[in-house]
Amino acid sequence: MAVAALLGAGVRYVVVAPGSRSAPMAYALAEADTAGRVELLVRIDERDAGFTALGLALATGAPAAVLTTSGTAVGNLLPAVMEANHAAVPLVVLSADRPDELRGTGANQTTIQPDLFGEHVRFAVDVAAGDNPVRAVETALSAATGAFEDIPPGPVQLNLAFRDPLVPAEGESMGDPAARRVHHAPRSPLALDFPAADAALPERRTVVLAGHDAGPVAEAFARAHGLPLLAEPSSNARFGPNAVGPYRLLLEHFGPDAAQPIERVVLFGRPTLSRPVSALLARADVPSALYQPVPVAWYEPGRRTELPLETLADLAEFAGRGPAAWLDAWVLAGAAAQHALDSVLAGTAEATGPAVGAQVWEHASGQLVLGSSNGIRDVDLAGVPPQEPRATVFANRGLAGIDGTLATATGVAVGGRQETTVLLGDVTFLHDAGGLFLGAGEEDPALRIVVLNDAGGAIFGLLEHGGIDQSGRYGTAVERLFGTPHTVDLSSLAAAYGVPHRAVTTTAELAAALAEPVEDRSIIEVRTDRRRLRALHGSIRTAVAAAVAGTLGG
């Protein structure tokens, strides 16, 4: 009954982790899988199971479920549930449990599971053993998909208690296999087209910021209003004639003392990557507005300074239209900055983080998953905005954790059923090495895994910790505690999971590898040296500042 209700509510993918208490659901799902009504994936690690389901929901836009047995198995889902909460992803947790008479008795693998995820789920229900689960399932799926007013989509928990027997009765069977209906809704890169802004709107030096999940509406708005577009990679708005690539290095050139200072900001989506952007949004002298047509999960009402606006008409009144010289200044400065940045990167044949980000961004098509830490920031810095979008971009920016990235990318690849590339660092890769595991009989998705391996956590060297490290005041503490150096052989790890691996060290080698078609899973390991990364970024900032000053006459 629970499975029928789930499928009736639109669930087409379920990720199953093995366990005994969840066996009744597992057998029922196996029957549905054999009948071609649902697609099952199996993972031995519940954390990876949760993130795989998260990726499936991201790629399909539909609710995806994860089934676990009782005990610590449920707790391992917390990271994926937390990400789904802040990113408004319809993740359905099916947690099996002991019946009420066994709770609190010390029965094996029994703990307090109802409401385990607290405020991180939109709805949680404890279905007692023997109770009709249909209403609970239907309510949970409504909550997960945002059907309730003023509540964004997000994760839900169905805690299902089962009594013995946990296996099918004698004589029951799955029946004959039926032809599988392929369930997918691949998201092709989108571009929208708006009419030009009303000439009666006042001219204002406004910038359009497109944060995570902003969507192509941000690009269309900027283009229609003649405004510069400053778009993060996972905004799915980083394209078009108004998009400025290395925008975060330009903001200081349009500050309060500039010849053309920023007057207003309109924000689409959630900004997560750049301190200069955060500083701009924090300025009391620059009014800002947030386009919010539907409830969002990433902030609490009243906790941000932007004016929330529900309609594009209201946003247009706030933003105005850009003077021609305003957009020209940003486009010219952006071109000069991009040329200066590219010249610095071209100064060495060895691969560097920004060069890898630029190459992956240029070659990716279909779907692109960007891991947290430096990878997505490298793309944000060096990735040249194309005129038309080439890939749909995904990233776990709800909480920006590095956990579950490989599993998320696998879910995205399976759900989207198209070529997928994931860019991540070596620490992120090692954090989710178990994400390389696939259940028996599952097909390899078309997933290209690009690992930027600089033998540790390079991002901390670009933060204040890098200055502490250079000062020597804390000896080797920064390297040991933040750099986390390692000597793991990624090729051996790849071989253990049966995934083809190749290592490259130069930008040219990487470009050649990325030009090859994506078929089954493969790993491209890009070996770099993070010790020179802080100096490289300093050189980029210096070169860009000089080029932009010359262009703007500063």
ChimeraX attribute file (.defattr): number of C-alpha atoms within 10 A of each C-alpha:
attribute: neighborCount
match mode: 1-to-1
recipient: residues
	/A:1	11
	/A:2	20
	/A:3	19
	/A:4	15
	/A:5	17
	/A:6	22
	/A:7	15
	/A:8	13
	/A:9	18
	/A:10	14
	/A:11	22
	/A:12	26
	/A:13	27
	/A:14	28
	/A:15	27
	/A:16	27
	/A:17	23
	/A:18	17
	/A:19	15
	/A:20	13
	/A:21	25
	/A:22	25
	/A:23	20
	/A:24	18
	/A:25	24
	/A:26	24
	/A:27	16
	/A:28	16
	/A:29	24
	/A:30	17
	/A:31	19
	/A:32	21
	/A:33	20
	/A:34	18
	/A:35	18
	/A:36	17
	/A:37	22
	/A:38	23
	/A:39	20
	/A:40	20
	/A:41	20
	/A:42	22
	/A:43	22
	/A:44	17
	/A:45	18
	/A:46	26
	/A:47	25
	/A:48	32
	/A:49	30
	/A:50	36
	/A:51	32
	/A:52	34
	/A:53	33
	/A:54	33
	/A:55	34
	/A:56	33
	/A:57	27
	/A:58	28
	/A:59	26
	/A:60	22
	/A:61	18
	/A:62	22
	/A:63	27
	/A:64	30
	/A:65	28
	/A:66	27
	/A:67	30
	/A:68	33
	/A:69	25
	/A:70	25
	/A:71	19
	/A:72	14
	/A:73	20
	/A:74	24
	/A:75	17
	/A:76	17
	/A:77	23
	/A:78	17
	/A:79	18
	/A:80	28
	/A:81	28
	/A:82	19
	/A:83	24
	/A:84	31
	/A:85	26
	/A:86	23
	/A:87	26
	/A:88	25
	/A:89	31
	/A:90	33
	/A:91	33
	/A:92	31
	/A:93	26
	/A:94	24
	/A:95	26
	/A:96	28
	/A:97	30
	/A:98	26
	/A:99	17
	/A:100	13
	/A:101	9
	/A:102	14
	/A:103	16
	/A:104	10
	/A:105	10
	/A:106	9
	/A:107	11
	/A:108	11
	/A:109	14
	/A:110	17
	/A:111	19
	/A:112	11
	/A:113	21
	/A:114	17
	/A:115	17
	/A:116	16
	/A:117	20
	/A:118	11
	/A:119	11
	/A:120	20
	/A:121	27
	/A:122	25
	/A:123	22
	/A:124	23
	/A:125	17
	/A:126	18
	/A:127	21
	/A:128	17
	/A:129	16
	/A:130	11
	/A:131	10
	/A:132	12
	/A:133	19
	/A:134	16
	/A:135	11
	/A:136	20
	/A:137	26
	/A:138	16
	/A:139	17
	/A:140	25
	/A:141	30
	/A:142	18
	/A:143	23
	/A:144	29
	/A:145	24
	/A:146	19
	/A:147	13
	/A:148	13
	/A:149	9
	/A:150	10
	/A:151	17
	/A:152	23
	/A:153	28
	/A:154	29
	/A:155	33
	/A:156	32
	/A:157	31
	/A:158	24
	/A:159	25
	/A:160	27
	/A:161	20
	/A:162	22
	/A:163	16
	/A:164	10
	/A:165	10
	/A:166	15
	/A:167	15
	/A:168	13
	/A:169	8
	/A:170	6
	/A:171	5
	/A:172	8
	/A:173	10
	/A:174	15
	/A:175	10
	/A:176	9
	/A:177	12
	/A:178	12
	/A:179	10
	/A:180	13
	/A:181	12
	/A:182	13
	/A:183	17
	/A:184	17
	/A:185	13
	/A:186	18
	/A:187	19
	/A:188	15
	/A:189	18
	/A:190	15
	/A:191	17
	/A:192	11
	/A:193	12
	/A:194	13
	/A:195	10
	/A:196	14
	/A:197	19
	/A:198	13
	/A:199	10
	/A:200	9
	/A:201	15
	/A:202	14
	/A:203	16
	/A:204	18
	/A:205	23
	/A:206	29
	/A:207	24
	/A:208	26
	/A:209	28
	/A:210	29
	/A:211	26
	/A:212	26
	/A:213	22
	/A:214	24
	/A:215	23
	/A:216	22
	/A:217	19
	/A:218	29
	/A:219	32
	/A:220	22
	/A:221	25
	/A:222	30
	/A:223	25
	/A:224	19
	/A:225	26
	/A:226	26
	/A:227	27
	/A:228	27
	/A:229	31
	/A:230	30
	/A:231	32
	/A:232	30
	/A:233	30
	/A:234	29
	/A:235	26
	/A:236	27
	/A:237	33
	/A:238	32
	/A:239	24
	/A:240	19
	/A:241	17
	/A:242	25
	/A:243	26
	/A:244	25
	/A:245	28
	/A:246	25
	/A:247	27
	/A:248	18
	/A:249	20
	/A:250	21
	/A:251	17
	/A:252	16
	/A:253	20
	/A:254	17
	/A:255	14
	/A:256	13
	/A:257	10
	/A:258	12
	/A:259	12
	/A:260	15
	/A:261	17
	/A:262	23
	/A:263	17
	/A:264	20
	/A:265	21
	/A:266	27
	/A:267	25
	/A:268	26
	/A:269	22
	/A:270	22
	/A:271	22
	/A:272	17
	/A:273	21
	/A:274	15
	/A:275	11
	/A:276	15
	/A:277	18
	/A:278	12
	/A:279	10
	/A:280	19
	/A:281	23
	/A:282	15
	/A:283	11
	/A:284	9
	/A:285	12
	/A:286	15
	/A:287	20
	/A:288	24
	/A:289	21
	/A:290	20
	/A:291	20
	/A:292	18
	/A:293	11
	/A:294	14
	/A:295	16
	/A:296	19
	/A:297	18
	/A:298	16
	/A:299	11
	/A:300	8
	/A:301	11
	/A:302	9
	/A:303	7
	/A:304	12
	/A:305	15
	/A:306	17
	/A:307	17
	/A:308	19
	/A:309	17
	/A:310	14
	/A:311	12
	/A:312	14
	/A:313	11
	/A:314	13
	/A:315	20
	/A:316	18
	/A:317	14
	/A:318	21
	/A:319	28
	/A:320	22
	/A:321	26
	/A:322	24
	/A:323	16
	/A:324	12
	/A:325	12
	/A:326	21
	/A:327	22
	/A:328	16
	/A:329	17
	/A:330	26
	/A:331	20
	/A:332	15
	/A:333	25
	/A:334	25
	/A:335	19
	/A:336	23
	/A:337	29
	/A:338	24
	/A:339	15
	/A:340	22
	/A:341	24
	/A:342	19
	/A:343	14
	/A:344	18
	/A:345	23
	/A:346	13
	/A:347	8
	/A:348	12
	/A:349	13
	/A:350	18
	/A:351	22
	/A:352	25
	/A:353	29
	/A:354	25
	/A:355	26
	/A:356	27
	/A:357	25
	/A:358	21
	/A:359	21
	/A:360	24
	/A:361	27
	/A:362	18
	/A:363	16
	/A:364	22
	/A:365	20
	/A:366	20
	/A:367	26
	/A:368	28
	/A:369	28
	/A:370	28
	/A:371	29
	/A:372	22
	/A:373	20
	/A:374	23
	/A:375	24
	/A:376	25
	/A:377	22
	/A:378	19
	/A:379	27
	/A:380	27
	/A:381	23
	/A:382	24
	/A:383	25
	/A:384	22
	/A:385	23
	/A:386	15
	/A:387	12
	/A:388	14
	/A:389	20
	/A:390	21
	/A:391	23
	/A:392	24
	/A:393	28
	/A:394	24
	/A:395	25
	/A:396	28
	/A:397	24
	/A:398	19
	/A:399	17
	/A:400	16
	/A:401	17
	/A:402	20
	/A:403	25
	/A:404	28
	/A:405	29
	/A:406	31
	/A:407	28
	/A:408	32
	/A:409	35
	/A:410	34
	/A:411	30
	/A:412	33
	/A:413	30
	/A:414	25
	/A:415	29
	/A:416	27
	/A:417	22
	/A:418	20
	/A:419	22
	/A:420	28
	/A:421	31
	/A:422	28
	/A:423	29
	/A:424	25
	/A:425	29
	/A:426	25
	/A:427	24
	/A:428	24
	/A:429	25
	/A:430	16
	/A:431	15
	/A:432	19
	/A:433	21
	/A:434	18
	/A:435	26
	/A:436	18
	/A:437	19
	/A:438	18
	/A:439	14
	/A:440	9
	/A:441	8
	/A:442	10
	/A:443	11
	/A:444	15
	/A:445	24
	/A:446	21
	/A:447	26
	/A:448	25
	/A:449	23
	/A:450	27
	/A:451	24
	/A:452	28
	/A:453	25
	/A:454	23
	/A:455	19
	/A:456	22
	/A:457	22
	/A:458	27
	/A:459	19
	/A:460	19
	/A:461	22
	/A:462	16
	/A:463	11
	/A:464	9
	/A:465	16
	/A:466	19
	/A:467	15
	/A:468	15
	/A:469	18
	/A:470	12
	/A:471	10
	/A:472	11
	/A:473	11
	/A:474	11
	/A:475	12
	/A:476	11
	/A:477	14
	/A:478	20
	/A:479	19
	/A:480	12
	/A:481	10
	/A:482	16
	/A:483	23
	/A:484	14
	/A:485	15
	/A:486	13
	/A:487	7
	/A:488	11
	/A:489	8
	/A:490	20
	/A:491	16
	/A:492	12
	/A:493	15
	/A:494	17
	/A:495	11
	/A:496	11
	/A:497	14
	/A:498	13
	/A:499	18
	/A:500	13
	/A:501	18
	/A:502	14
	/A:503	18
	/A:504	19
	/A:505	17
	/A:506	18
	/A:507	21
	/A:508	14
	/A:509	15
	/A:510	21
	/A:511	16
	/A:512	10
	/A:513	15
	/A:514	19
	/A:515	12
	/A:516	9
	/A:517	10
	/A:518	18
	/A:519	14
	/A:520	14
	/A:521	21
	/A:522	21
	/A:523	19
	/A:524	21
	/A:525	22
	/A:526	25
	/A:527	20
	/A:528	20
	/A:529	17
	/A:530	21
	/A:531	12
	/A:532	11
	/A:533	19
	/A:534	17
	/A:535	12
	/A:536	17
	/A:537	16
	/A:538	12
	/A:539	16
	/A:540	19
	/A:541	18
	/A:542	14
	/A:543	19
	/A:544	26
	/A:545	21
	/A:546	14
	/A:547	22
	/A:548	24
	/A:549	15
	/A:550	12
	/A:551	16
	/A:552	17
	/A:553	8
	/A:554	12
